[in-house]
Amino acid sequence: MSVANPSIGMGISLRAPSWLQRKFHFFSHDLGIDLGTANTLIYAKHKGIILNEPSLVAIDVESGKPLAVGKTAKEMFGKTSGGVRCARPMKDGVIADFETTSCMMNYMLGQVRSYGSFFKPRTIIGVPSGITQVEKRAVIDAALNAGAREVRLVEEPMAAALGAGLPVDQAVGNMIVDIGGGTTEVAIISMCGTVYSHSIRVAGDEMDEAIQRYLKRQFGLQVGIFEAERLKLLLGSALPLGKERYARTYGRDVTSGLPQQADVSDEIIRDALNEPISAIIASVVTALEQTNAEIAQDIISRGIFLAGGGALLKGLSERLQRETGITFRRTQDPLSCVARGVGCIVDNLSELRSLCIA
């Protein structure tokens, strides 16, 4: 779906901004934020996605001030002295470290406010569907502390459905599975409302940790979290790929404590990923069991849509289809699907305000 025309597939009438509104946008633009466990994306009103950075912060331990945020902090992860701490302030899709999240958002909002805004922006933030009231409050407070003047929240499955161009306002059952870094969101949406939603804290991060555990248990090799992510991207799959593939990995031998290297195959990584993949499949099957006959008919005829970085795992859609008997369709650019959906609400807030949950 094109960011420039977020109304594709929707029956909602979206008006072009007047000259007065366009003039006001120069002084204060609204922002949409996909505050993810692995990456944070920011969408500026009528401009599209203007920031995409890892959700990481490097902090000076003595002063408590951030030294680096995003890609620079990721390069420093695990390689700093005792005076610098690298932190991932988001865990399982929600804020785990309030102060660090505020620092990260303050830096990122400062980066994007150079896009012609003189006033504090209004922000709309995507959050997991299973978020608690306390976790909602933490997200709102962190954004306000970072410089937002007003904060609204939207559930990530709804945002992902908008980003995929699904007709969320029509009397049609739309089922979407959003596999992010910290959570997998399974939802059925119809007539601008959520018929069913369920959030499990099994997603990309859990896949990386599963690879770490498997290599340590089976081969006595301890690898870093980003090395595990690299192996997942390079060799990871939900089904056999045909020709066996190998990659060299580096880590530490847990017995001797010495640096070690090993060649691992796609079969090894697939075995490591089987547990989290099975948990995602079980969540999808549970959702399908909760649907009524009318919505089930829509899902069978339209298929189920996959979004989020986890949707890029090789063979996942085919395995899901094999397990459920229903067609799975990967959305266009699944990594930015939630951000585009939040941006759709930002661009058309007066028409889509009712989709926000806070």
LUMVOLO-788473 format. One record per residue: residue in one letter; x, y, z negated of N, C-alpha, C, O in turn. Coordinates in pm, whole numbers, plus 32768, in hexadecimal, padded with zeros to 4 digits. Each point is the difference from the previous one (the first is absolute). Last residue first. Layout:
BEGIN
aXYZXYZXYZXYZ/...
//
This chain:
BEGIN
a7D52820876D5801C805E7F92802C8085803C801D805E7FB7/i7F667E37815E7FCD7FC57F84801C80597F877FD07FE37F93/c7FDA806882A6805D800B7F907FBF7FC97F817F87800E7FEC/l7F8F802181B680527F877FFA806380027F8E80367F977FDC/s7EA681DA809D7FBA7F997FB380507F7E7FF67FE37FAB7FAC/r80A781D38162801980127F717FC57F8F7FAC80387FD97F9A/l7FCF8090825880287F807FC6801A80077F6A80377FA27FC6/e7F4181DB81587FAC7F91802E801B7F7F7FB47FA67FAE7FEF/s815981DB7FB47F7380227FE87FA47F8E80287F997FEA7FC0/l82437FF780907FD87FEF7F747F6D801C7FE97FC07FBB7FB1/n81957FEE81D47F6E800E80087FC17FF37F757FA27FB47FEC/d823C802F80607FDA805180747F6A802180017FD780658039/v80D87E7C7E75803880877FF17FD1805A80717FD980737FE9/i7FBD7DC5802F7FAC80447F9C8031808F7FEC7FAE805C7FF3/c814F7E9981277F7D8013803E7FA3804A7FA07FB480578029/g81F27F1E7F3A8007807880537F7E801E80467FDE80748014/v804E7DFE7EFC7FF980707FA180048084804C7FBC805F7FDD/g80837E2781287F7780077FCE7FEC806E7F9A7F9B80468003/r82147F6480A77FAD803980697F6E800C7FD27FBB80618020/a81747ECA7EBE801F808F800B7FAB8043806B7FD280707FEC/v80107DBC7FE67FC280447F8D8018809680097FA5804F7FE8/c812F7EA681627F6E7FFB800E7FB9804C7F8F7FA4804D8019/s82427F5280637FCC80877FE87F68800680007FC7806C8002/l812A7DF68041804980427F947FC780897FDD8003802A7F8D/p7F617EBF81EB7FC67FE37F7C804680467F8C7FC280177F98/d800A801A827F805F80387F9F7FCD7FEB7F717FDD80617FBC/q7EB27F048159806E80488041805480457F957FCB80477FAB/t7F2D7DFB7FC97FE4808A8028807B803D804480707FD07FF2/r7EFD7E1E800A805B805E7FC07FE5808D80347FF580158079/r7EBD7E317F5980398061805C805A80617FB37FD4803E7F9F/f7F2C7DB38042803E806F7FB98045805B806580487FD08059/t7E147E9A7FA38069804B8044803380727FA87FB280487FC3/i7F837DE27F797FD48084803080768049803F80727FF47FD1/g7F947E5D7F3C7FB17FEE807A7FCD8081803B7FAC7FFE8059/t817C7F947E157F7680307FF17FA87FE580797F8580007FF4/e82567F837FE67FC77FDD7F7E7F6C80247FF57FB67FBF7FB6/r814B80AE81D47FFC7F6E7FF27FB87FD97F7E7FB57F9E7FFE/q809F8229804F7F987FD0805B7FF17F687FF57F907FCC8004/l81CB80FB7F0D7F7F80287FC77F8D7FCD80567F9B7FD07FCC/r82157FF380D97FE67FA67F8F7F7B80217FBE7FB57FA67FDA/e80DC817081877FE07F7B80327FE27F9E7F8E7FA57FAE800B/s80EE82057F8D7F77800580357FD67F7780357F8D7FD87FF0/l823180537F757F9E800C7F947F71800080347FAB7FBB7FCA/g8210802A812C7FA97F8D7FF07F95800E7F967FB37FA27FEB/k81E281A97FE97FE97FAA80747FA57F8B7FDD80127FBF7F99/l7FE182297F7D80407F7E7FEB7FDB7FA180717F8A7FEF801F/l7FC781D57F9D80687FEB806580487F7A7FEF80507FDB8055/a7E6180DB7E7E7FC07FCF807B80657FE2806D7FE07FBA8060/g809281137DF97FF97F6F7FFC7FBF7FC4807C80167F8B801E/g7FFF82527F95807D7FC6802F80007F68800380417FC38055/g7DE7813F7FE3806E7FFE7F9F807B7FBA80387FF87FB78062/a7E117FBD803E804A807D7FF9806F7FF27F9880087F9C7FB9/l7E627F3B817C80757FFC7FA8804A80858007801D8032806D/f7DCC7EFF7FFB806E80588027806D7FFF7F957FE380087F88/i7E837E9A8146803280417F86807F804C802680537FCF804B/g7DE87FA080F880817FD97FCB8022804D7F817FB580577FD5/r7EB07FA281538061806E800C808C7FD97FD68062803C802C/s7E237E8F7FBF800180388089806C806980138036800D806E/i7F8B7F257DE780227F988061800C803B808B805B7FDD804C/i7F12813D7E5A808D7FDE7FEF802B7F978067806D800A8038/d7DCA80737FB38053806E803480957FDB7FFA804A801A805E/q7E867EB87EE17FF1800180928056806C803F80407FEA8066/a7FA580017DC680527F9280347FF87FFB809880647FE58042/i7E8581437ED8808980348009805D7F948036805D801D804C/e7DE67F647F6E8004806B8064808F80358013802E80148070/a7F747E9E7E407FFB7FCB8088800F806D806A80417FEB8066/n80A380727DC07F7D7FCC80267FFF7FDB80958061801B8047/t815B7FDB7E617FB3804C80637F777FC180197FEF7F877FF5/q818A7FDA7EEB7FA3805E7FC07FA5804980637FA8804A7FD6/e81BB7E7F80A27F9A7FB47FB77F97805B7FC07F927FD47FDF/l81EC80E380FA7FA47FC880637F8F7FB27FBD7F8F7FFE8031/a81CE80AA7EC17FAE806D80357F997FCC80637F8C802A7FFD/t81B07EA47F5B7FA280297F977FA3806E80317F887FFD7FE5/v81D97F8181347F977F997FFC7F9780227F977F897FEF8018/v81F581237FFF7FAD801380767F8C7F9D80007F8E8026801D/s81B57FAC7E927FB3807A7FEA7FA2801C80757F8E802B7FEC/a81A17E6D80367F977FE17FA07FA880797FE47F877FF37FF0/i81F78047811F7F997FB280467F8C7FE17FA37F8C80098028/i81EA80C47F1A7FBA805F80587F8F7FB8804A7F928035800A/a818C7EC37EF17FAE80557FA87FAF806580527F8D801B7FE0/s81AD7ED580FF7F8D7FB07FD67FA380517FA77F867FF18008/i821480CF80747FA67FF980737F827FB37FDD7F9280278027/p81CA7FEF7E957FB6807E800E7FA0800080777F94803A7FF8/e816E7E367FD17FAC801C7F8B7FB68086800C7F8680027FF1/n81BB7F7281607F827FB680047FA380237F8C7F87800A8012/l824D808D80617F8D805980107F7A7FB97FF47F9880427FFC/a820F7ED47FF27FFF80627F937F83805680037FCC80267F97/d80827EAA81C97FDD7FB77F867FF780617F897FA77FF37FAB/r80F180BE81E97F717FE0800A7FD17FB37F847F9280197FCE/i82398047805F7FB6807A7FDF7F6A7FE580077FB580367FAE/i81627E6880D38016801F7F727FAE807A7FD67FBF7FFF7F98/e80467F8F822F7FB17F9E7FB4800D80197F6A7F9F7FF57FB6/d8164810381837F7780337FF77FA77F9F7FB17F9E802B7FC3/s82697FCC7FC37FAE7FEC80777F75803D7FEC7FD980227F91/v823B80477FA97F7A7FD07FE07FAE7FFA80808016804C805E/d820B7FD57EDB7FAA800680767F797FC37FDB7FFA7F8F7FD2/a818481747EE67FC27F83802A7FAF801A807D7FD380708018/q81B380687E567FB18010807A7FCA7F78802980397F987FE0/q809B81807E467FEB7F8880517FB28025807D7FB480618001/p8170805F7E187FB7801E807B7FFA7F86805A805F7FB28008/l7FCE7FE97DF0804E803B806C7FA9802380787F977FC48014/g7FF57F527E457FFB80917FF5804B8046806F8008807B8000/s7F977D9E7F96808780377FF1800080977FEA806080377FCA/t7DF97EEC806180527FAA7FAB8089803D7FE4802A800C7F8C/v7E8E80BC819A7FD3800C7F7580537FAA7FA0800080187F88/d808480EE824C7FEB7F777FD17FDE80057F6B804D80367FB0/r7F4C815981B7805B7FD67F957FDE7F737FD57F8B7FE07FEA/g80338123820B7FD180127F7880687FD57F9C8078800C8017/y7EDB80128223806C80177FA17FC580187F767F9880417FF1/t7FEC7ECB821D7FDB80577F91807180057F9B80557FA77FFC/r7F287FCB822F805F7FFB7F917FD380647F957FDB8072801D/a7EEF7E718151803D80827FE4805D7FF07F887FE77FB07FA7/y7EE17F1C81F28051800D7F87802F80917FF08007804C8061/r7E627E5A80AB805A807380018047800B7F797FCE7FD27F9A/e7F067EBB81C2803080267F7C80658071800B80548003805A/k7E0B7F9A80FB80907FED7FF4802F80327F787FE180707FD9/g7E4A7F8D801B802D7FB3807480937FE17FF080247F9F7FBD/l7EC981447EF980168058807280257FB4807F8008803C806B/p7EBB7F547DC1807E7FE48047800B804F80817F9E80118049/l7F3980D17E427FF87F82804A80877FE78043804B805F8017/a7F7C811F7EE57F997FB27FBC7FEE7F7780417FC67FA67FC4/s820381AA80137F8E7FDB80537F9F7FAE7FAD80257FC47F9B/g81EB815A80627F827FDE7FC17F917FE080637FF480408068/l81E6805C7FDF7FE07F72800E7F747FDA7FD07FD07F92801C/l80DF823C7FED804C7FBE80697FCF7F72801B7FF57FD68074/l7F5381427E317FE78041808180437FB480727FCB7FFB806F/k80817F6D7DD77F717FF380227FE3803A808A7FBA7FC38050/l81F380747EFC7FEB7F76802C7F6E7FE880277FE37FB7805F/r808B81EB7EE9803F7FF180857FEB7F7480377FE27FEF8076/e7F93806C7DD07FA78041806280387FF1808E7FB47FE9805E/a81587F827E417F8D7FA680117F9D803980657FC87FB68051/e819A81597F3580337F9380537F927F9A80187FF37FCA806E/f7FB181917E6F7FFE8031808A803F7F9B80617FE080008077/i80187FA17DB67F76800A80307FFC803080907FAA7FD3804D/g82097F1A7F0C7FB9807A7FDB7F77800680417FE37FB88060/v81147E717F1F800A806C80627FAF80777FD07FA67FF27FAD/q81467E197FA47FB280767FD88016807080648070802F8013/l7FBC7D987FDB8030807D803D7FA480727FD77F887FFD801B/g805E7E0D7FA6805480437F9E803A80828032806C80297FD6/f7E537E998101808B8008802D805E80457F9D8077800E801B/q7DA67F9D7F9C80287F938058809580008022803B7F968015/r7EFA81C17ECF7FDB7F7B7FCB803A7F8F805480347F9F7FC9/k8009822880BE80447FEB7F807FE77F737FCB805B7FBF7FCC/l7EC980CA81BD80907FF3801B804D7FE77F7E80627FB67FFF/y7DCD809E7FDC80187F82804780957FEB801880337F927FE8/r7F3582077F547FF27F8E7FA480257F7D804580447FAC7FC4/q7FB981DE8146806A80057F9B7FFA7F857FA580667FBF7FE9/i7E3E80778149807C7FD88045807480017F9D80527FA48000/a7E1880FC7F647FF67F708014807C7FCA804780307F937FE0/e7F9E823E7FE980267FC07F827FF87F68800B804F7FBA7FC0/d7F1F814481B0809080137FEE80307FBA7F8180687FBE8001/m7DCA8045804E80447FAB80638098800A7FF080467F9B8004/e7EAF81827EFC7FFB7F787FCA80417F9E8061803E7F9F7FD5/d7F94821E80B780637FF67F9480057F747FC7806B7FCB7FE4/g7E498094816A808980008033806A7FF07F95805F7FB48012/a7DDA7FBA7F3980118040808380937FFC802780467F9F7FE0/v7E3C80157E79805A7FA8804C8009803C808B7F9C80068048/r7F32806E7E38808780397FFA80667F9C803680647FDF7FC0/i7D7D807E80BB805B7FA77FB8808D803A80078027803C8064/s7DAD805F7FE4808D8024800980527F9B7FB07FE57FE97F8A/h7E1380648172804F7FB97F9C809380218019802E80018072/s7DA4807B802E808E801F7FFF80447FB27F917FC87FEA7F95/y7E40806F819B80517FA77FAD808F8032800480308029806A/v7E8180E3804E7FA77F917FDD80487FA17FA17FC47FCC7FA1/t807D824E80CE80487F827FF17FA07F957FCF7FCC80087F90/g7FCB81C481AB80097FC97F7980497F7C8001800E7FBF8068/c7F5F8153811A804F80587FAA80097FD07F70801A804F7FA5/m7F187E9C81B27FB280797FE5804380597F967FC0802A7F9F/s812E7E18805B7F8E801A80587FBA807F7FD37FF080177F88/i81D67E7380127FCC808880007F8E800D806480067FCA806E/i81577ED27E647F98800080687FB780857FF47FCE80237F95/a823D7F187FC27F83804B7FF17FA57FEB8078802D7FE78070/v81CD7FB07E787FA17FBC80577F7980447FEC7FCE80067F90/e825F805880067F77802D7FF17FA87FB88067801980068078/t81E07FC67E7F7FB37FDA80767F6E80227FE57FC67FD17F9E/t822281057F897F7E7FBD7FF67FCE7FD680898025803A8067/g819380937F557FDF7FD17F797F7F7FB37FF47FF37FAB7FA8/g80BC80FB820080767FD77FB87FDE7FC37F79803D7F9D7FD7/g7E4A803C8199806480687FEC807D7FCC7FBD80237F8A800C/i7E177FD68112806D7FC37FB6807080667FF4804F8011805E/d7D897FD280188071805D8000806C7FC77FA47FF280007F86/v7E367F6C819480617FCE7F9F807C8057800C80447FFF8067/i7D878019802A808B8026801380547FC87F8F7FD57FFC7F8C/m7E1D8002817E80577FC37F9B80908021801F802E7FEE8070/n7DBF80C97FFF808C800A802880557FC27F917FFC80307F8E/g7DDF7FE08122805F7FCF7F9D808D80038038801F7FBB8061/v7E35818E8016804F7F92803580627FD67F94803F80557FBF/a7E81813E80927FCC7F897FBB803F7F83803C7FBE7FAA803A/q814382417FC17F937FB880417FD77F857FB0804A7FD27FA9/d812C81627FFD7F8080437FE37F887FB5803A7F8E80277FE7/v82477F5880577FDC7FEF7F737F79803D7FDE7FC47FDD7F9A/p81557F7682147F8680517FEF7FC87FF37F727F997FBF7FEB/l8282802380B07F887FAD7FF17F8580577FE7800D806B7FC3/g81E47FFD80867F97802A805B7F827FAD7FF57FB27FFB805F/a81F880017E9C7FF57F9D806B7F93802480647FF07FBB8065/g8059814D7E18807A8006804F7FFF7F9F8074804080178066/l7E5D7FE07E617FFC807C804E80788009805E7FF380248075/a800B7E777E617F967FED80637FF1807C80587FEF7FF48079/a813B80227E1B80367FA880697F997FEA806E80237FFD8076/a7F5780F57E0C805D804E805180387FAC8073800D80318070/m7EE57EF57E5B7FAF805E804D80598054805B7FDF80178074/p80FA7EC57E607FBA7FB6806A7FA9805A80577FFA7FED807A/e80EC80D87E0B80547FDF80737FB87FAD806B801780188076/e7EF481507E43802F7F767FF8804B7FDC80807FD58022806E/v801B81D37ECA7FB27FA98058803A7F747FF7807A7FF07FF8/l7F8E821C7EF380307F7980177FA47FB6805F7F8780178001/r811B820D7F777F947FA08012803E7F788021806E7FF98036/v802C82137EF980207F7680247F807FAE800C7FAA80037FA7/e8142821C80457F877FAF7FF480207F75803480477FF18063/r810D814E7F817F9E80507FB87F7D7FB47FEB7FB180227FA7/a82737F3F807D7F7E800180457F9D80547FAF800680017F85/g81CD7F987FF67FE1807B80497F808001804F7FE480638044/a80F17E517E7D805B801180717FDE807A8055804A8020805D/n7EAC7F547E2E808380297FCC8062801D8071805C80517FF1/l7DFF7F0080827FF180897FCF808580357FC9802280748017/a7FD07DCB80717FF5805980747FF280927FD5803B8059803D/a7FC97E5B7E748083800680407FFE805F8078805F804B8014/d7E0B7F5D7F0A805980557FB08089800C8041803C806C7FFF/i7E8B7E6F80CA7FD2808B800A805F805D7FB6802680688035/v80297DC97FA5801B802D80887FDB80948010804C804E8038/a7F4B7EE27E2E8090800F800E80258033808C80588055800D/r7DE67F407F938027807C7FBC809680198010802A80738012/k7F287DF6808F7FD180718051803080847FC5803180578047/e801D7E277EC0805D800980717FD7806F8060805680438039/v7E8F7F607E5C807F80347FCC806380128072804780648006/q7E1F7ECE805E7FED808F7FE6808180407FCC802080718024/t80247DDF810D7FB380207F877FF280977FF18043804C8044/i7FFA7E75818E803F805E7FA47FA4801E7F8A7F87800D8010/g80517ECF81917FF47FCD7F78803A805C7F9780187FD57F8F/s7FF98083824E7F737FF77FDB7FED7FD07F717F99801D7FC3/p821F810180DD7FC77F7980097F6E7FFD7FD37FD780507FAC/v80E1817A8127801D7FB07F887FC37F7480117FA37FF0804F/g80E1820D80C67FCD7F788008802D7FB07F87807580037FDA/i7F3A8224805B80627F957FEA7FBB7F7980077F977FEB7FC4/i8049824D80B87FAE7F867FF780617F8B7FFF80557FF68059/t7FCD82467F3D80357F7F80287F957F947FF07FAE80047FA5/r80BF823F80907FA37F9A7FD080357F7A803380357FF8806E/p812B81A17F457FA37FB780577F977FB27FB280167FD87F8E/k80F58210801080017F737FDA7F987FB580527F9380328017/f8131818380CF7FB67FDE7F87800E7F6B7FE280277FB18056/f8098811E812F8026805C7F977FBC7FDD7F7A802B80327F98/s80737EC282517F9D80147F988035805F7F9480717FF17FD2/g80687F4681D27FAB807480157F99801A7F947FA080478019/y81AC7E457FEE7FB37FFE807D7F99807280047F907FEC8030/s81967F907E5E8044805A805D7FB6800980858028804C8059/r7F637E8E7E3E7FC480867FF5804B806780547FD780738007/v80AE7DB97FC07F9A801780677FC1808A7FF77FBF802B805F/q819A7F477E6A80317FED80887F98802680688021803F8065/g7F6A7FC17DD180578071801F80367FF8808E800F80658043/l7EFD7E337F157FA6806F80208050807E80207FD8804F8056/m811D7E3C7F1E7FC47FE880837FA0806F80287FFE80298074/y80CE7FE67DDD8065800C80697FC07FF4808A801A8051805A/n7ED57F647E348025808D800380668019806F7FF880638048/m7F877DE27F5B7F998048804980228094800C7FE5803E8066/m81407EB47E9C80017FD6808C7F9A804F805180208030806C/c7FEB80127DC2807A8036803F80027FDF8095802080568052/s7E867EEF7EAF7FED8091800D8078804180447FF080578056/t80317DE17F3F7FA28015806F7FE7809480177FFA802C8072/t81087F5C7E1B804B7FEC807C7FA78012807B802B80368065/e7F0E7FE37DEF805C80708013804D7FF38084801280628048/f7EC17E3B7F357FBB807D80208063807180207FEF80458065/d801F7DA37FD6805480637FBB7FCC808A8026801B8032806D/a7F017E5D803A803D7FBA7F908054805E7FAB80137FE87F88/i7E38803281EF807280427FC280317FB07F887FB47FE37FA3/v7F5F7F1D81FF7FDC806A7FA0807F80367FBF806D7FCA8010/g7F8B7EC481327FA5806380387FDA80717FA47FB7805B8029/d81857E417F667F7D7FC4801E7F9A8068802C7F8A7FF67FDF/k81F781057F7B80017F707FED7F737FCB80187FA080307FC3/m81BF81AB806A7F807FC0801A800E7F697FF280637FC7802D/p811781607FA17F9B80297F9D7F767FC480147FAC80087FA6/r82627F7C80AC7F8A7FF680567F89801E7FA47FD37FA87FB7/a825580E380177F817FCC7FD07F997FFB806F7FFD80558059/c82357FEC7F077FA67FFC80737F7F7FBB7FD780047F917FCB/r819D81857F247F9D7F957FFE7FA7800B807C7FC6806A801A/v824080407F157F93801480607FA47F877FFD802D7F8D8003/g816680927EF87FC680847FEF7F8C801E805C7FC080687FF4/g81587E04800B7FA580027F8D7FBB80867FEC7F9C80087FB9/s80FB7F88823980427FF27F7F7F9880067F907F8980128019/t7FF27F3581DD8020807A7FB5804D7FDF7F8080037F8E7FD3/k7F217F598193808D801F8019802F80797FB080698038801D/g7DCB7F05800A80587F937FD78093801D800E80537FA97FE4/f7E838197812F7FC47F9D7FA680627F8D7FE480327FC1805D/m7FFB81C980D5804B7FFD7F827FD47F8E7FA580457FE17F9E/e7EE6807D8204808A7FDE801F80557FF37F8380637FB87FFF/k7DE180DF7FDA80017F718022808E7FD2802180267F917FDC/a7F88823B7FD67FFD7FB47F8380057F6A801B803C7FB57FB3/t7FA5816881BF808280127FBF80077FB17F7E80677FC27FE3/k7DFD8049810980657FB080468088800B7FBD80477F9C7FF4/g7E5681217ECE7FE37FC3808180737FB0803A803D7FAF7FB9/v804681C67EEC7F7A7FC6800F7FF67FC08089803A80318061/a814A80A17E107FDC7FDB808A7F787FBE7FFE7FD87FC17F9E/l80D981057EDC8072801C80567FE17FE4809280368040805A/p7E9D804D7DCC80107FA980758077802B805480128077801C/k7FD07FCE7DC27FD9803E807E80157FA18076805F7FB18000/g8012801C7E1B7F787FD680257FD1803A80837F8B7FEF8024/s822B802B7ED77FA78075800E7F707FDA801C7FA580507FE6/e81A17E537FD9801980667F987F9D807380077FC780287F9B/v80397E7581AE7FD47FD07F7D800D806C7F967FA8800D7FAA/d7FF580268268807180157FA77FD47FE07F727FA780427FCA/i7F6F7EE781F77FF680627F94808380077FB2803B7F997FE1/a7EB77FBC8209807D7FF27FB5800780727F9B7FF680758026/v7E5B7E8980ED803E80797FC980827FD97FBA80037FA07FB4/l7E5A7F9E81C680757FEA7FAB803A80857FD37FFE8063804A/s7EA27ED181187FD780337F7C806D7FE07F9A7FF17FA77FAC/p804D80B2827B7FF37F9A7F977FDC80407F7A802C806E7FE1/e7F39809481DA80797FE67FB37FEA7F8B7FA07F8F7FEB7FD3/n7F97816F81BA7FFA7F707FE780827FD87FBD80677FF38042/l7E6781DF808180667FCA7FA67FE77F6C7FEB7F8E7FD67FEA/i7F6081368130807780558005806C7FD17FA0806D80387FFE/i7DAB7F3D8122805C7FD37F988083804C800D80417FFB8068/g7E1C8109805C80267F748001805F7FDF7F8F8011804F7FA3/k7EF4815680DF808B7FF1802F802A7F6F8009805C7FE0804C/h7DF780E07F07800C8021808E80907FF98035801B802F806F/k7FE47FB27D957F8580198049801C8032808E804880628014/a81147E5F7EF27FD9808C7FF87F88801A805A7FFA7FCC8070/y80ED7E757E827FBB802F80797FD780917FE97FBE801E7F9D/i81B07E5C7F877FB280797FEE7FCE80318087804C800C8060/l80847E187E8D7FEA8048807C7FA880797FE37FA27FF77FB1/t81AF7E837F447F9F806C7FF37FF8804B80848066802D8035/n803B7DBE7F1D8015807B804C7F9280647FE47F8E7FDA7FE4/a80947E8A7F1E807D7FF9804D8020808480468073802B8002/t7E037FAF7EF580677FC47FAD8086800180488068801B7FC2/g7E2D815E80C780127F708000806F7FD27FA48057804E7FD8/l7E55814D80B680647FF27F9580177F6A7FEA7FC37FC37FA8/d7F75818D81D57FFD7F707FE780727FE57F9E80737FED8028/i7E7881ED805580757FB87FCE7FDF7F6B7FF17FA07FDB7FBD/g7FC1822581387FD77F797FDE807B7FAF7FDC806480068046/l7F1A822D7FC380597F9080167FBB7F7D7FDB7FB47FFB7FA0/d7FE7823780FD7FDF7F8E7FAB80597F8B8028802D7FF68072/h8041822B7FB97FD47F8780457FE47F927F9B803E7FF97F96/s7FF3823C80887FF07F907FA57FCF7F86804C7F8D7FFB802C/f80F2819E80B4802280267F777FF67F8A7FA0804A7FFD7F9D/f7F447FD6822E808B802F7FFD802C801D7F7280747FEB7FDC/h7DCC7F9D808580587F8C7FFA8093802B7FFD80547FB87FCA/f7E4B8185807580147FDD7F7480627F8B7FF2804A7FF77F9E/k7F3280908210805480687FC5801E7FDE7F6F807080157FD1/r7E667ED8811480887FEB8033806080677FC680747FE07FE4/q7DC3804B7FB880397F8C7FBC80907FE9802D80577FE37FAE/l7EBA816B812C8019802A7F76803F7F8E7FB1805C80167FB1/w7F137F9C820A807B805080018022802E7F738077800E7FE0/s7E7B7E2B80377FEC808680378083804D7FFB80617FD47FC2/p7F7D7E058066800980707FA37FEC80878046802E80138071/a7EE07E25803B8083803F8009800580787FA17F9B80457FF0/r7F247E0B7FB2800880818044808F80338006804E7FE87FA4/l7EA87E26803D806E804D7FC88012807F805080187FFC8079/s7E717E557F1A801B80758055806A80567FBD7FEB802F7F90/i7FBA7DAC80507FFE807D7FB680258073805D80617FF6804B/g7F9C7E2880167F8F804E802D7FF580867FBA7FA5804E801D/m82127E64806E7FA8802E7F957F8F8053803B801180438066/g81727F04808C7FBB7F8F7FC27F9E80287F957FC57FA97FC1/i81A381B9809E7FE97F90805B7FBD7F8F7FB6802A7FDC7F92/s807281D77FBE7F737FDB80027FE37F8B805D7F8C7FD9800F/p8223811C7F9E7FE07F9A7F9F7F707FD380027FDD7FA67FB4/n81988151817F7F717FED800F7FCF7F927FA27FE07F92802D/a81E880FA7FDF7FC2807C802F7F697FF480107FBA80658008/v81627E297F857FEF805B7F8F7FB7807E80297FB6803A7FB1/s80077DE48142804D807B800A7FE5805A7F887F8D80157FDA/m805B7DC680437FAC807780008057807C8000805F80097FB2/
//
